[in-house]
Amino acid sequence: MESPDFNQIIDRHNSGSVKWDFLNRYLHLNETDLLPMWVSDFDFQCPKEVLQALSSRIDHGIFGYSERDDLYYQAAIDWFSRRHKLTLHRDWFTSIEGVIPGLALLIQMLSKPGEGVIVQGPYYSSFAKVITMNGRAVIENPLLEDIEGYKIDYDHLEHILEQHRPPLLLLCNPHNPTGRCWDRDELLQLLILCKRYGTTVISDEIWADLILPWGKFTSILHLGNEWHSHVIAATSASKTFGLASLRISNFIIPDRTFRQAFNDRLNAHGLDVFNSLSMTAATAAYQYGDTWLDKLQDYLAENRDWFEQALASSVPWCRMTKAEGTYLAWLDCRNLGLDDNTLQQLLIQKAKIAVSMGYSFGDKGKGFIRINLGCPRQYLEKAISGLAQLTT
Ligand SMILES: Cc1ncc(COP(=O)(O)O)c(C=O)c1O
Protein backbone atom coordinates (compact mmCIF):
# COMPACT_ATOMS: atom_id res chain seq x y z
CA MET A 1 0.00 0.00 0.00
CA GLU A 2 1.33 3.44 -0.90
CA SER A 3 2.18 5.84 1.91
CA PRO A 4 -0.55 8.33 2.87
CA ASP A 5 0.12 11.93 1.87
CA PHE A 6 -1.24 14.04 4.69
CA ASN A 7 -0.04 17.21 2.96
CA GLN A 8 -2.48 16.64 0.12
CA ILE A 9 -5.22 19.28 -0.07
CA ILE A 10 -8.60 17.72 -0.76
CA ASP A 11 -11.48 20.10 -1.36
CA ARG A 12 -14.23 19.22 1.12
CA HIS A 13 -16.70 21.86 -0.03
CA ASN A 14 -20.10 20.53 -1.12
CA SER A 15 -19.53 17.18 0.56
CA GLY A 16 -22.12 17.84 3.28
CA SER A 17 -19.24 18.56 5.67
CA VAL A 18 -20.36 20.33 8.86
CA LYS A 19 -16.91 21.87 9.17
CA TRP A 20 -16.64 23.23 5.62
CA ASP A 21 -20.20 23.62 4.35
CA PHE A 22 -22.25 24.58 7.40
CA LEU A 23 -20.45 27.48 9.09
CA ASN A 24 -23.53 29.56 8.55
CA ARG A 25 -25.95 27.13 10.17
CA TYR A 26 -23.76 26.30 13.17
CA LEU A 27 -21.65 29.41 13.74
CA HIS A 28 -23.89 31.99 12.03
CA LEU A 29 -21.01 33.05 9.84
CA ASN A 30 -21.79 34.22 6.30
CA GLU A 31 -18.21 34.91 5.29
CA THR A 32 -17.09 32.60 2.51
CA ASP A 33 -13.36 33.21 2.87
CA LEU A 34 -12.81 31.62 6.29
CA LEU A 35 -10.50 28.69 6.88
CA PRO A 36 -12.50 26.19 8.97
CA MET A 37 -10.50 25.00 11.97
CA TRP A 38 -13.37 24.28 14.31
CA VAL A 39 -15.20 20.87 14.28
CA SER A 40 -13.02 17.97 15.42
CA ASP A 41 -12.69 16.02 12.25
CA PHE A 42 -9.56 15.98 10.18
CA ASP A 43 -9.06 16.87 6.51
CA PHE A 44 -7.31 13.62 5.54
CA GLN A 45 -8.59 10.67 3.56
CA CYS A 46 -9.10 7.55 5.61
CA PRO A 47 -6.74 4.58 5.02
CA LYS A 48 -6.77 3.05 1.52
CA GLU A 49 -7.62 -0.34 3.06
CA VAL A 50 -10.81 1.18 4.42
CA LEU A 51 -11.68 2.74 1.06
CA GLN A 52 -11.13 -0.62 -0.64
CA ALA A 53 -13.29 -2.48 1.87
CA LEU A 54 -16.06 0.11 1.42
CA SER A 55 -15.77 -0.08 -2.33
CA SER A 56 -16.15 -3.91 -2.32
CA ARG A 57 -19.10 -3.64 0.03
CA ILE A 58 -20.74 -1.06 -2.25
CA ASP A 59 -20.08 -3.27 -5.29
CA HIS A 60 -22.01 -6.01 -3.52
CA GLY A 61 -24.97 -3.70 -3.92
CA ILE A 62 -27.39 -5.00 -1.30
CA PHE A 63 -27.87 -2.93 1.84
CA GLY A 64 -30.53 -4.78 3.78
CA TYR A 65 -30.69 -4.81 7.60
CA SER A 66 -27.34 -5.63 9.10
CA GLU A 67 -25.89 -6.46 12.48
CA ARG A 68 -22.42 -6.01 14.00
CA ASP A 69 -20.77 -9.34 13.33
CA ASP A 70 -18.09 -11.26 15.20
CA LEU A 71 -15.47 -10.10 12.72
CA TYR A 72 -16.08 -6.50 13.79
CA TYR A 73 -15.96 -7.25 17.50
CA GLN A 74 -12.87 -9.45 17.14
CA ALA A 75 -11.12 -6.73 15.12
CA ALA A 76 -11.94 -4.22 17.88
CA ILE A 77 -10.77 -6.57 20.67
CA ASP A 78 -7.50 -7.27 18.82
CA TRP A 79 -7.00 -3.54 18.23
CA PHE A 80 -7.30 -2.67 21.92
CA SER A 81 -5.04 -5.55 22.84
CA ARG A 82 -2.38 -4.56 20.26
CA ARG A 83 -2.51 -0.78 20.61
CA HIS A 84 -3.40 -0.34 24.28
CA LYS A 85 -2.48 -3.62 26.00
CA LEU A 86 -6.08 -3.76 27.10
CA THR A 87 -7.81 -7.12 27.39
CA LEU A 88 -11.49 -6.77 26.60
CA HIS A 89 -14.11 -9.49 26.56
CA ARG A 90 -16.52 -9.89 23.71
CA ASP A 91 -19.44 -9.92 26.16
CA TRP A 92 -18.61 -6.41 27.40
CA PHE A 93 -19.04 -4.84 23.98
CA THR A 94 -22.12 -3.19 22.77
CA SER A 95 -22.31 -0.81 19.90
CA ILE A 96 -24.33 2.21 18.85
CA GLU A 97 -24.09 4.66 15.99
CA GLY A 98 -22.05 7.33 17.73
CA VAL A 99 -20.61 8.14 21.14
CA ILE A 100 -22.96 11.05 21.81
CA PRO A 101 -26.14 8.99 21.23
CA GLY A 102 -24.74 6.33 23.56
CA LEU A 103 -23.99 8.92 26.23
CA ALA A 104 -27.56 10.19 25.92
CA LEU A 105 -28.93 6.70 26.52
CA LEU A 106 -26.65 6.17 29.51
CA ILE A 107 -27.70 9.50 31.02
CA GLN A 108 -31.35 8.50 30.64
CA MET A 109 -30.60 5.08 32.06
CA LEU A 110 -28.41 5.97 35.03
CA SER A 111 -29.87 9.27 36.26
CA LYS A 112 -33.27 10.78 36.91
CA PRO A 113 -34.60 14.04 35.46
CA GLY A 114 -33.32 16.97 37.50
CA GLU A 115 -30.26 15.11 38.79
CA GLY A 116 -26.76 16.31 38.00
CA VAL A 117 -23.89 14.94 35.92
CA ILE A 118 -20.34 16.04 36.72
CA VAL A 119 -18.05 17.23 33.94
CA GLN A 120 -14.55 18.68 34.12
CA GLY A 121 -14.48 22.22 32.72
CA PRO A 122 -13.49 23.32 30.16
CA TYR A 123 -15.83 20.66 28.81
CA TYR A 124 -16.82 19.48 25.34
CA SER A 125 -20.00 21.38 24.49
CA SER A 126 -21.91 18.28 23.34
CA PHE A 127 -21.57 16.93 26.90
CA ALA A 128 -23.51 19.93 28.19
CA LYS A 129 -26.01 19.59 25.36
CA VAL A 130 -26.69 15.92 25.96
CA ILE A 131 -26.99 16.44 29.72
CA THR A 132 -29.27 19.49 29.68
CA MET A 133 -31.42 18.41 26.72
CA ASN A 134 -32.15 15.23 28.62
CA GLY A 135 -33.41 17.30 31.56
CA ARG A 136 -30.35 16.78 33.79
CA ALA A 137 -28.05 19.46 35.20
CA VAL A 138 -24.38 20.06 34.40
CA ILE A 139 -22.31 20.10 37.59
CA GLU A 140 -18.92 21.51 36.76
CA ASN A 141 -15.75 20.46 38.47
CA PRO A 142 -13.39 23.01 36.90
CA LEU A 143 -9.92 21.73 36.15
CA LEU A 144 -7.04 23.44 37.91
CA GLU A 145 -4.74 25.29 35.58
CA ASP A 146 -1.03 25.66 36.22
CA ILE A 147 2.16 26.03 34.22
CA GLU A 148 2.36 22.25 33.77
CA GLY A 149 -1.15 22.09 32.29
CA TYR A 150 -4.53 21.04 33.63
CA LYS A 151 -5.18 18.92 36.72
CA ILE A 152 -8.28 17.49 38.36
CA ASP A 153 -9.43 19.38 41.46
CA TYR A 154 -10.13 16.49 43.85
CA ASP A 155 -11.09 18.71 46.79
CA HIS A 156 -13.76 20.42 44.76
CA LEU A 157 -14.81 17.07 43.30
CA GLU A 158 -15.35 15.64 46.76
CA HIS A 159 -17.25 18.75 47.75
CA ILE A 160 -19.72 18.45 44.85
CA LEU A 161 -20.02 14.69 45.24
CA GLU A 162 -20.97 15.20 48.86
CA GLN A 163 -23.28 18.11 48.17
CA HIS A 164 -25.16 16.80 45.11
CA ARG A 165 -24.69 13.00 45.30
CA PRO A 166 -24.84 12.91 41.48
CA PRO A 167 -25.36 9.49 39.90
CA LEU A 168 -22.87 10.15 37.07
CA LEU A 169 -19.52 11.66 36.25
CA LEU A 170 -18.72 12.05 32.57
CA LEU A 171 -14.98 11.88 32.08
CA CYS A 172 -13.21 12.80 28.87
CA ASN A 173 -9.90 10.97 28.41
CA PRO A 174 -7.94 12.17 26.45
CA HIS A 175 -9.56 15.43 27.31
CA ASN A 176 -11.25 17.59 24.70
CA PRO A 177 -10.29 20.47 24.49
CA THR A 178 -7.05 20.46 26.54
CA GLY A 179 -5.48 17.23 25.24
CA ARG A 180 -4.67 15.94 28.74
CA CYS A 181 -4.42 12.15 29.17
CA TRP A 182 -5.30 11.30 32.74
CA ASP A 183 -2.73 8.92 34.25
CA ARG A 184 -3.32 5.86 36.37
CA ASP A 185 -2.96 7.66 39.70
CA GLU A 186 -5.29 10.44 38.65
CA LEU A 187 -7.90 7.94 37.47
CA LEU A 188 -7.57 5.89 40.62
CA GLN A 189 -8.05 8.91 42.86
CA LEU A 190 -11.13 9.87 40.88
CA LEU A 191 -12.57 6.35 41.04
CA ILE A 192 -12.01 6.08 44.78
CA LEU A 193 -13.95 9.29 45.34
CA CYS A 194 -16.75 8.40 42.92
CA LYS A 195 -17.18 4.94 44.42
CA ARG A 196 -17.39 6.44 47.90
CA TYR A 197 -20.38 8.54 46.83
CA GLY A 198 -22.02 5.92 44.58
CA THR A 199 -21.28 7.82 41.36
CA THR A 200 -20.77 5.84 38.15
CA VAL A 201 -17.97 7.01 35.86
CA ILE A 202 -18.58 7.08 32.11
CA SER A 203 -15.24 7.53 30.41
CA ASP A 204 -15.44 8.95 26.89
CA GLU A 205 -12.26 7.58 25.30
CA ILE A 206 -13.05 8.48 21.69
CA TRP A 207 -9.60 10.15 21.37
CA ALA A 208 -7.68 7.19 22.83
CA ASP A 209 -5.83 6.30 19.62
CA LEU A 210 -4.59 9.81 18.89
CA ILE A 211 -1.76 10.11 21.36
CA LEU A 212 1.33 12.27 20.97
CA PRO A 213 4.78 10.63 21.19
CA TRP A 214 5.34 11.98 24.71
CA GLY A 215 1.80 11.10 25.89
CA LYS A 216 0.38 7.89 27.34
CA PHE A 217 -3.21 6.82 27.30
CA THR A 218 -4.63 4.90 30.27
CA SER A 219 -8.16 3.60 29.91
CA ILE A 220 -10.48 3.53 32.87
CA LEU A 221 -10.62 -0.21 32.13
CA HIS A 222 -6.85 -0.52 32.72
CA LEU A 223 -7.51 -0.05 36.41
CA GLY A 224 -8.78 -3.57 36.85
CA ASN A 225 -11.81 -5.72 37.57
CA GLU A 226 -12.49 -4.30 41.00
CA TRP A 227 -13.86 -1.12 39.39
CA HIS A 228 -15.96 -2.82 36.77
CA SER A 229 -19.30 -2.30 38.45
CA HIS A 230 -18.66 1.47 38.51
CA VAL A 231 -17.28 2.23 35.05
CA ILE A 232 -18.31 2.32 31.40
CA ALA A 233 -15.95 3.23 28.55
CA ALA A 234 -16.89 4.63 25.15
CA THR A 235 -14.54 4.34 22.17
CA SER A 236 -14.79 4.53 18.41
CA ALA A 237 -12.88 4.03 15.21
CA SER A 238 -14.55 7.21 13.97
CA LYS A 239 -12.22 9.82 15.46
CA THR A 240 -9.10 7.73 14.81
CA PHE A 241 -9.74 7.06 11.13
CA GLY A 242 -11.95 9.98 10.13
CA LEU A 243 -15.22 8.02 9.85
CA ALA A 244 -17.44 10.31 11.92
CA SER A 245 -20.29 10.59 9.43
CA LEU A 246 -20.55 6.82 9.04
CA ARG A 247 -21.66 6.68 12.71
CA ILE A 248 -20.15 3.93 14.83
CA SER A 249 -18.93 3.54 18.41
CA ASN A 250 -18.28 0.94 21.09
CA PHE A 251 -19.72 1.09 24.56
CA ILE A 252 -17.67 -1.25 26.72
CA ILE A 253 -19.75 -2.17 29.74
CA PRO A 254 -18.24 -4.86 31.97
CA ASP A 255 -21.16 -4.82 34.41
CA ARG A 256 -23.82 -7.27 33.28
CA THR A 257 -26.80 -5.33 34.70
CA PHE A 258 -25.72 -2.04 33.13
CA ARG A 259 -25.07 -3.82 29.86
CA GLN A 260 -28.48 -5.44 29.80
CA ALA A 261 -30.12 -2.11 30.60
CA PHE A 262 -28.17 -0.40 27.81
CA ASN A 263 -29.13 -3.06 25.27
CA ASP A 264 -32.75 -2.75 26.37
CA ARG A 265 -32.55 0.99 25.71
CA LEU A 266 -31.15 0.36 22.23
CA ASN A 267 -34.14 -1.85 21.56
CA ALA A 268 -36.55 0.63 23.10
CA HIS A 269 -35.35 3.27 20.65
CA GLY A 270 -35.13 0.94 17.65
CA LEU A 271 -31.36 1.47 17.65
CA ASP A 272 -30.55 -2.23 17.43
CA VAL A 273 -30.04 -2.17 13.65
CA PHE A 274 -26.71 -1.06 12.24
CA ASN A 275 -25.31 0.64 9.20
CA SER A 276 -23.39 -1.96 7.21
CA LEU A 277 -20.97 0.57 5.73
CA SER A 278 -19.85 1.82 9.14
CA MET A 279 -19.19 -1.76 10.21
CA THR A 280 -17.25 -2.57 7.03
CA ALA A 281 -15.16 0.58 7.42
CA ALA A 282 -14.44 0.16 11.13
CA THR A 283 -13.60 -3.53 10.78
CA ALA A 284 -11.07 -2.83 8.01
CA ALA A 285 -9.66 0.11 9.99
CA TYR A 286 -9.11 -2.00 13.11
CA GLN A 287 -7.69 -4.87 11.07
CA TYR A 288 -5.35 -2.98 8.74
CA GLY A 289 -5.03 0.57 10.08
CA ASP A 290 -1.93 0.30 12.31
CA THR A 291 0.70 1.55 9.90
CA TRP A 292 -1.53 4.34 8.62
CA LEU A 293 -2.26 5.45 12.17
CA ASP A 294 1.43 5.40 13.14
CA LYS A 295 2.12 7.74 10.22
CA LEU A 296 -0.82 9.95 11.07
CA GLN A 297 0.38 10.26 14.66
CA ASP A 298 3.85 11.29 13.43
CA TYR A 299 2.28 13.89 11.14
CA LEU A 300 0.06 15.27 13.89
CA ALA A 301 3.02 15.52 16.27
CA GLU A 302 5.02 17.40 13.60
CA ASN A 303 2.05 19.67 12.96
CA ARG A 304 1.83 20.45 16.66
CA ASP A 305 5.56 21.16 16.99
CA TRP A 306 5.50 23.35 13.92
CA PHE A 307 2.43 25.25 15.10
CA GLU A 308 3.83 25.81 18.58
CA GLN A 309 7.09 27.20 17.21
CA ALA A 310 5.29 29.37 14.67
CA LEU A 311 3.05 30.76 17.41
CA ALA A 312 6.05 31.53 19.59
CA SER A 313 7.76 33.49 16.83
CA SER A 314 4.78 35.16 15.09
CA VAL A 315 1.92 35.28 17.59
CA PRO A 316 3.54 36.05 20.96
CA TRP A 317 0.26 36.94 22.71
CA CYS A 318 -1.02 33.39 22.27
CA ARG A 319 0.03 30.50 24.54
CA MET A 320 -0.53 26.90 23.54
CA THR A 321 -1.54 24.41 26.24
CA LYS A 322 0.70 21.34 26.56
CA ALA A 323 -1.24 18.36 25.25
CA GLU A 324 -0.59 14.62 25.39
CA GLY A 325 -3.23 13.55 22.92
CA THR A 326 -5.81 14.70 20.33
CA TYR A 327 -5.16 16.99 17.37
CA LEU A 328 -6.71 19.93 19.17
CA ALA A 329 -4.76 23.02 20.18
CA TRP A 330 -6.19 24.83 23.22
CA LEU A 331 -4.94 28.38 22.91
CA ASP A 332 -4.86 30.92 25.70
CA CYS A 333 -5.62 34.36 24.25
CA ARG A 334 -6.14 36.14 27.57
CA ASN A 335 -2.98 38.22 27.09
CA LEU A 336 -4.87 40.23 24.48
CA GLY A 337 -7.22 41.50 27.19
CA LEU A 338 -10.22 41.31 24.82
CA ASP A 339 -13.71 40.13 25.57
CA ASP A 340 -14.76 36.98 23.71
CA ASN A 341 -17.04 38.77 21.23
CA THR A 342 -14.31 41.16 20.15
CA LEU A 343 -11.83 38.29 19.90
CA GLN A 344 -14.28 36.35 17.74
CA GLN A 345 -14.86 39.32 15.42
CA LEU A 346 -11.10 39.80 14.96
CA LEU A 347 -10.62 36.09 14.25
CA ILE A 348 -13.21 36.33 11.52
CA GLN A 349 -12.39 39.72 10.06
CA LYS A 350 -8.60 39.81 10.40
CA ALA A 351 -7.34 36.26 10.92
CA LYS A 352 -9.97 34.78 8.56
CA ILE A 353 -10.27 31.55 10.50
CA ALA A 354 -13.31 29.85 12.00
CA VAL A 355 -12.32 28.38 15.37
CA SER A 356 -14.20 26.89 18.32
CA MET A 357 -14.56 29.73 20.81
CA GLY A 358 -13.44 28.78 24.31
CA TYR A 359 -16.62 30.04 25.97
CA SER A 360 -18.55 27.22 24.30
CA PHE A 361 -16.61 24.91 26.67
CA GLY A 362 -18.07 26.67 29.72
CA ASP A 363 -16.69 29.39 31.98
CA LYS A 364 -13.23 27.84 32.12
CA GLY A 365 -12.94 28.37 28.37
CA LYS A 366 -13.38 32.14 28.39
CA GLY A 367 -10.43 33.86 26.71
CA PHE A 368 -9.39 30.65 24.94
CA ILE A 369 -9.91 29.28 21.46
CA ARG A 370 -9.67 25.72 20.19
CA ILE A 371 -8.01 25.09 16.85
CA ASN A 372 -8.03 21.81 14.94
CA LEU A 373 -4.50 20.80 13.87
CA GLY A 374 -5.75 17.75 11.94
CA CYS A 375 -5.14 19.28 8.54
CA PRO A 376 -2.46 19.67 5.87
CA ARG A 377 0.43 21.89 7.00
CA GLN A 378 -0.52 24.56 4.46
CA TYR A 379 -3.68 25.28 6.45
CA LEU A 380 -1.62 25.78 9.59
CA GLU A 381 0.61 28.22 7.71
CA LYS A 382 -2.48 30.14 6.67
CA ALA A 383 -3.83 30.13 10.22
CA ILE A 384 -0.54 31.47 11.61
CA SER A 385 -0.41 34.31 9.08
CA GLY A 386 -4.01 35.10 9.97
CA LEU A 387 -3.36 35.09 13.71
CA ALA A 388 -0.27 37.26 13.20
CA GLN A 389 -2.52 39.84 11.48
CA LEU A 390 -4.95 39.95 14.37
CA THR A 391 -3.19 42.66 16.36
CA THR A 392 -2.01 44.79 13.42
C1 LIG B 1 -14.96 13.76 23.55
C2 LIG B 1 -15.84 13.52 22.38
N1 LIG B 1 -16.85 12.64 22.47
C3 LIG B 1 -17.67 12.38 21.43
C4 LIG B 1 -17.51 13.03 20.23
C5 LIG B 1 -18.45 12.76 19.10
O1 LIG B 1 -18.79 11.42 19.04
P1 LIG B 1 -19.78 10.85 17.93
O2 LIG B 1 -19.55 11.60 16.67
O3 LIG B 1 -19.39 9.41 17.83
O4 LIG B 1 -21.17 11.01 18.46
C6 LIG B 1 -16.45 13.95 20.08
C7 LIG B 1 -16.25 14.67 18.81
O5 LIG B 1 -15.53 15.60 18.72
C8 LIG B 1 -15.62 14.21 21.19
O6 LIG B 1 -14.61 15.09 21.12
The ligand as an ORCA input file, in Angstrom:
! r2SCAN-3c Opt
* xyz 0 1
  C     -14.958     13.765     23.553
  C     -15.838     13.523     22.377
  N     -16.849     12.643     22.472
  C     -17.670     12.379     21.435
  C     -17.506     13.027     20.227
  C     -18.445     12.762     19.101
  O     -18.795     11.420     19.038
  P     -19.778     10.848     17.935
  O     -19.551     11.603     16.674
  O     -19.395      9.405     17.830
  O     -21.169     11.012     18.465
  C     -16.454     13.952     20.084
  C     -16.250     14.667     18.809
  O     -15.530     15.600     18.719
  C     -15.617     14.207     21.186
  O     -14.614     15.092     21.123
*
